[in-house]
Amino acid sequence: MDLRELDLAGYRHRLGVVPQEAYLFAGTVRDAIAYGREEASDAEVRPRPGRWARTR
């Protein structure tokens, strides 16, 4: 692909940056899971059966 034909605005819209530093939340694990939705109920935050991989 010729990069001169690239839609630069579209590319920048899809580009994301993920920092390498770990961020630890000051609150509880529940707070960390519900981050971004403070009004989330306990039922919405609690994992449903079969949703998480089981380890043995």
C-alpha positions as CSV (number, residue, x, y, z in Angstrom):
1,M,0.0,0.0,0.0
2,D,1.2,3.5,-0.9
3,L,1.3,5.4,2.4
4,R,0.5,8.6,0.6
5,E,-3.0,7.2,-0.1
6,L,-3.6,6.5,3.6
7,D,-6.5,8.4,5.2
8,L,-4.5,10.0,8.0
9,A,-7.5,11.2,9.9
10,G,-9.1,7.7,9.8
11,Y,-5.8,6.1,10.9
12,R,-5.4,8.5,13.8
13,H,-9.0,7.8,14.8
14,R,-8.3,4.1,15.1
15,L,-4.9,4.4,16.8
16,G,-4.6,3.7,20.5
17,V,-1.8,3.9,23.0
18,V,-1.5,1.5,25.9
19,P,1.0,2.6,28.6
20,Q,3.4,0.0,29.9
21,E,3.1,1.1,33.6
22,A,0.8,-0.9,35.8
23,Y,-1.9,1.1,37.5
24,L,-3.2,-0.1,40.8
25,F,-6.5,1.2,42.0
26,A,-6.6,2.6,45.5
27,G,-10.0,1.0,46.2
28,T,-11.3,-2.6,46.3
29,V,-11.3,-5.2,43.6
30,R,-15.0,-4.5,43.1
31,D,-14.2,-0.8,42.6
32,A,-11.6,-1.6,40.0
33,I,-14.0,-3.9,38.1
34,A,-16.8,-1.3,38.2
35,Y,-14.4,1.5,37.1
36,G,-16.2,3.8,34.7
37,R,-19.7,2.7,36.0
38,E,-19.8,3.8,39.6
39,E,-23.6,3.1,39.7
40,A,-23.1,-0.6,38.7
41,S,-24.9,-3.0,41.0
42,D,-23.1,-5.9,42.8
43,A,-24.9,-8.3,40.4
44,E,-23.5,-6.5,37.4
45,V,-20.0,-6.6,38.7
46,R,-20.0,-10.2,40.1
47,P,-18.9,-12.7,37.4
48,R,-21.6,-15.0,36.1
49,P,-21.0,-18.8,36.2
50,G,-19.1,-20.0,33.1
51,R,-18.0,-16.5,32.2
52,W,-14.4,-16.9,33.5
53,A,-12.1,-19.7,32.7
54,R,-11.9,-22.4,35.3
55,T,-8.5,-23.5,36.6
56,R,-7.7,-26.8,38.3
